[in-house]
Amino acid sequence: MLTTIKATGCGGPRGYDGSSVIVLGSDGTGDREHFRSVQAVGHVEHPYSRRDEHFDIFLCREFTGNLQRAWSEMKK
């Protein structure tokens, strides 16, 4: 599994090939450009949470590019 903590720059692919990636907080459209398969697998929300804490969970499979190169672009 690929983990990211954008605020600190931690995480990253570390040699992972992107065969399956869990994506949080996306609408799925941009993910379809980078993966062969994008499947909505869940939704997170709670009645006491803020609206910006409600998001979808996608299981993305078979990254079509170079994950290490894409990761360095995402961090910028």
Number of C-alpha atoms within 10 A of each C-alpha: 11 14 12 14 10 12 7 7 10 10 12 18 17 10 8 13 16 20 14 17 19 17 18 15 14 12 14 18 9 9 18 16 13 18 19 13 16 21 13 14 11 11 12 12 13 9 7 7 10 9 10 8 12 13 15 17 18 22 18 23 19 15 19 15 13 11 19 15 10 12 15 11 9 8 13 7
